[in-house]
């Protein structure tokens, strides 16, 4: 057992081993960062889709653009474009 421990200690102090460990740690960090970014992006896209859905529903109910903006946080131009889109589907 002592020989195994000594061999392990000799291997882990080599520059090659330390570089491999650094690269592995960097790869784990990069993967975690990519997953976190994808999760945030998915949440943001879902929130935007929900805001558009709420805005379309509010437009169909006749709420004012300002009230819809207050509810959804969307800018007026976006809400107007959704209104135009909605009007186009009603024809």
Beta strands, then each sheet from edge to edge (+ up, - down):
end
